[in-house]
Amino acid sequence: MTVDDTPTLGVGMVGYAFMGAAHSQAWRNATSFFDVPVVPVLRALGGRNADAARDVARRFGWESVETDWRRLVARDDVGLVDVCTPGDTHAEIAIAALEAGKHVLCEKPLANTVAEAEAMVAAAEKAAESGVRSLVGFTYRRVPAISLARQLVAEGRFGQLHHVRAQYLQDWIADPDTPLSWRLQKERAGSGALGDIGAHIIDLTQFITGERITGVSAILETFVKERPIPDSFTGLAGSAAANAEKGPVTVDDTALFLARFTGGAVASFEATRFATGRKNAIRIEINGSKGSLAFDFEDMNVLNVFDNTEDARLAGFKRVLVTEPSHPYVSAWWPAGHGLGYEHAFTHQAVDLLTAIGEGRDPEPSFADGLAVQRILAAVEDSAAAGSAWTEVPAPA
């Protein structure tokens, strides 16, 4: 128990790199700015490289390090397992944790295949019977402007939805000399831009609209077929880099697809890591009979809203600065007008999960929601392999 008798929950996290740092910061901030019914205690950080894991543990305040995730899952002082590893290990770790009676937060996409995701959902549903909770980390849902967009659509402010446009644009591998990494290997990542960042905009559009995608027509493209293998490439340039040993890129560099939603809206999606000059541009626009909304994560504290029922002489997109205490999550932070950043959504995710655990209810998005996205990813790949043929997405059971 804490000093105010609030129950505690030991957290064990597997993975310590980019997502591990973001999640570590979130667990630390959850109790600094929010009142939660369960207080997280950073018990164990898991990673195969003991020295690197110890360094991250020291910087973020983890009590100990484990180099075998199985030992971490088995620890009596760990009640929640946070999975921040590459996609090929999600299913094994999450299922083991759920079967051990541990709550689970698993990064997206939920798995590398539909079959793995289905097994994870089955384990989560069985564990839920004993009060064990699970959450998939579609963190951008917790950006205040995105949460506000969901509220406005649910209130019917935009009427019948007609168009959905979604892009996730990055450029971090546009340089052909960028070394090969696990994110560029299908056996580790499952897919490329499609699963890494396309999964986010799939989830966001379904979350905002409250509808699901029913079918797709897609193309996938890999622009750079081979890349330098890191062990043979040390940042050399020119001919030296060109002569470095290379390995095959086995995932897509970009994914584009058309889609339909259950309510009748048509949609276009684009996910790429080759959009030079775009660093983390998540762009969502939704057009309805009564108005529109538009969002760009590179201006993440703003939601642009158009009201089609206004006097045409004065109508236009309104730039809403989503920093007021009345906006989702914002009241816990800074005075009005003081913007939030990338890391805050991870804190909101941790707070929502801790609150659901404390209140004895299932959090969202669930593993079932993650499976729904996985089925769309699979349909996109199937469509692209069949020459962009229209491919139906199976409805949830």
N, C-alpha and C positions, 0 to 999 in steps of 0.2 A: 504494500500500500504506500501511497505518497503521503506527504506531510498533512494533506487535507483529506486523507482517507479515500481518495479516488483510486479505484483498482488500477493495477498496472498490467501491461502485456509485453512480454519479452519478444523482441523482433529479431529474426535472423535473416540476413540478406545474402543471396547467392549472386555474385557478380559485383564488380567494384569500379568499372570503367565509367563511360559517359553517363549511362542511366543510373549506375550505382551511386555516382556523386549527386545526381539530381534527386534520387530517392532518399539518400542520406540527409541531405539538406531539408527535405520535406518532413521526415520524421522528427528532426530537431526543431523545426519551426511550428509543428502542429500545436504544441502546448504553449508556445511563446505568445501566440496571437489569438488562439481559439480556446474556448472552454470545451473540452472533450470528456465524455463519460469514462474513457479508458485512456490511461497515459502510457505511451510507448516507451520502452526501455531498450536501448540499442545493445543487445546482448552479444551477437556474433556476426561477423562478416566473413563470408565464404569466398575463397578464390584459390586457384591452383598455384599461383605465384605468391608464396608466403611473404616475401619482402614487400612486394607491391601492395598486397592486401594490408599488411601491417601499417604501411605508410598512409593509406586511405583511412584505416581505422583510427590512427592517431589524429589525423586532421579533422575527422568528423565525430569522434567521440565514441566509437564502437568499443565495447569492453574487451573483446577477444577476437581471435581469428581462427577459422577452420579451413584446412586445405582440401577437405573431402565433404561435399555437400550432404552426404548421407549422415555423417556425424553431426552436422549442423541440424538437420531435420530431427534427429533422434534426441537432441538435448532436451532435458526436462524444463529448462528455463526459457525455452523458445516456444511461444504460443502462436506466432504468426511467421510465415515464411514468405519473403519478398523475392520473386524470381526476376533477376535482371540479366539473364544470360542470353546467348544466341538462341534462335528459335528451335534448333534441333534438340535442345535439352529441356525445353519447357514442359513437355508432356511427362517425361520421367520424373522430374523434380516435383512438379505440382501434384501429380497423382500420389506420389509417395508421401508428400506432406499432408494431403487431405486424408489419406488412409491412416496417417498417424494422429489424426485429430487436430491438425494445425490449420488455422485460417491461412488463406493464400491470396497474395496480390501477385499477378503475373503480367509481365509486360506484353505488349502487342507486337505483331499479331499473335493470337493465342497459341498457334502451333504452326508447323510447316505444311501439314496436310489436313484435309477434312477428317480423315480417320483418326488422327491424333486428337483433333479438337473434339470429336465425338466421344472419345474415351475420357477426355478431361471433363466434359460436361456430365457424363455418367458418374464419374467419381465425385464431382461437386454436388450433384443432386443427392447422392447417397450420403455424403458427409453432412449436407444441410439438414438431414433428418435428425442429426445429433447436435444441431446448433452451430456447425462449422460453416463459416462464411468464406466466399471467394469473390474476387473482383479481377477483371481484365483492365489493363492500364491504358485506356483511351483517354489520355490526360487532357487533351485539348477541349473536351467537353466542359472542363472546369475553368476555362478562361471566362471571366465575367461577361464579356460581350457575347460570347457564344451561348452561355446560359440565358442571357437576356433574349437573344434571338429565338431560342427555343420557347421561352415564355410568350413572346409576342405572337409566334406562329400558333401556339396552342390556344391563345385567346381569339384566334380567327381574324387578326388585324389585317392579314394579307389576302383574305378570301380564298377562292379556289386557286391552288398552286398550279402553275403552268410550266415553268422552266426552273431547272436547277443546274447551275454551272459550278464546277468545283475544280480547282487546280492546287497542286502542291508542287512548288518549283524550287529546286536547289541547284547548285552548280559545283559541289565539292569534288566530283570525279570527272569534270569536263576535261581536265588535263590528262591526256593519254598516258603520261608518265606517273600518274598517281598509282602507288603500289597496290597489288592485289591484297584484298583483305577478306575476312569471313563474310562480309556483307555482299561480296561479289561471287560467292560460291553457293550454288543451289543446295548442296547437301547440308550446309550450315544455316543459310538464311531462308531457304524455301523459295524465295523469289527476290527480285531486285527492287527497283523503285516501286513496283506494284505492291508488294507486301510491306516494305519498309515505311513508305510514306503514303502510298495510295490507300492503304488500309485506314489511315486516319481520316481522309476525306470521305471515304465510304461511310465510316461510322458517323462522322459529323453530319453529313447530309441526312442520314436516316434519323439521327437524334434530333436535329432541328425540325425536320418536317413531321416527325412522328409516323413516318411511313417506311415501307421497306422496298428495296429494289427487286423487281420481278424478272428481269432479263437484261442481257448485255450483248453488244457487238463490239469487238475489240481488236486492236493491233498492239503487238509488243515489238520493241526493237532494241538490239544491242549494238551500239555504235563502235565501241572499242572491244574487239574480240579477245585480245590478250593484254596482260599488264605485267609489269616487272614484279618478280617474286621478292618480297621484302628482304630475305637473307642475301640476295645478290644485288640489292639496290639500296644505296645509302644517300639518296638525294642528289645523285650525280645528274648533270645536265648534258644536253647535246648528244654527241656520238657515244659517250660513255653510257648514258642512260639507254640509248637505243640498243646497245650491245648487251645490256643486262639480261639475265635469264628470265624468261616470261612464262606465265601460266595462263590457262584459258579462263575467261570470264563466262560463267555458266548461268547468269541471270540477265534479266532485262535491264536496260538503261532507262527506258521510258515505256510508259503504258498509257494508251489512250482508248477510251471506250464510250459508247453511247449506252443509255440505260432508260428504263421506264420504272416509275414508282407506282405503288398500289393505288394511289389516288388519281392517277392519270397523267401526272407531270412527266415530261421528257427531260433527259439530263445528259450532260457531257462531263467527262472526267479526264483529267490529264495529270499524270505524276511523272516527274522527271528529275534526274540529278545532273542534267546537262543544260539547264537554263542559265547561261552565263550572265552574271550580274544579279541573279536572284539567290538570296541566301537561305531564307526560310519563309517563302511566300505561300501561305495557305489562303487561298482566295475562294470565298463562297459567295454566290449571288443567287437569290431566289426571287422569281417574279410571280406575282399572283394577281388576281382580278382586282384587288383593292389596294395593291401596293407592292413594294419590293424591299429587300434588305441586301446589304453588301458588307462583306468583312474581308480584311486582309491582315494576317498575323504580323506582317511587318509594320503595322500600325495597330497593335493589338488592343489598345484601350479605346478604340473607336468602333462604333457600329453605325453604318450609314442606312438610313430608313427613308423610304418614299411613301407618302400617303396619296393614293390615287383618287381619294374622295375630296381632297382639298380644292379650293378655288384654283382653277387652271392658271390664273394670272400670277399666283403666288407659289404654285406647286414646285417642288424640287426635292432632291435628296437632302435630308437633314443629317448633319454630322453630330452624333450623340457621343459625348465623352463619357464612357462607362466607368466613372470613378466616384459616383455618389453613394452615400451610405445605403440608399434604397436599392442599389444594384446588387446582384448575386455576389456573395462572399466579401464585398468591398468594405462593409462596416467594421470588420475586424482589423483592417490595416491602417492606412494613413488618412489624414484629412482630405476632404473632397478636392479633386483636381490633381492629386499626387498619384501618378500612374504605377501600375504593377508591371512585372516582368515575366520572363519565361518560367522562372523557377516557382512562381506562386501557384500555378495550376497543380503542381505536384504536391504542394502543401494542402491545397483544397482536396485533392484525391485522398491523401492520408487522413485528413479530418473526416471526410465522408465515410471512409471505411471504418475508422475507429468509432464513429457515431453509430453506424449500423450494427457493429459488433456489440456496443454497449446497450443498444436498444433492442437487440435480439431480432433483427430483421435482415433480409438479404439486400446487399448493396447493388448498385448499378454503375456501369454496365456489367452484367453477369457473364459467366463463361458461356451461357447460351447465346448471349449477344455476340461474344467473340466468335462462336461457331457460325453464326449467321453471316458475319463478315468473311470468315474463311470460305464459306460456300460461294460467296460472290467472287472472291479472288480466284477460286478454282474455275468458276464459270468464265471469267475473263481469260484465263489461260486456255481453256478449252475452245473458246470462240476464236482466239488468235491462232491457235493451231489448226483450226478448220477454215482458215481464210476469212475471218471476221463473221462467220455465220452467226445468226441470232441464236443465243443460248439462254434457255430458261434457267432461273435460279430456283432451286427447290424451296418450297415454303417450309417454315418451321413445323416440326412435328406437333 
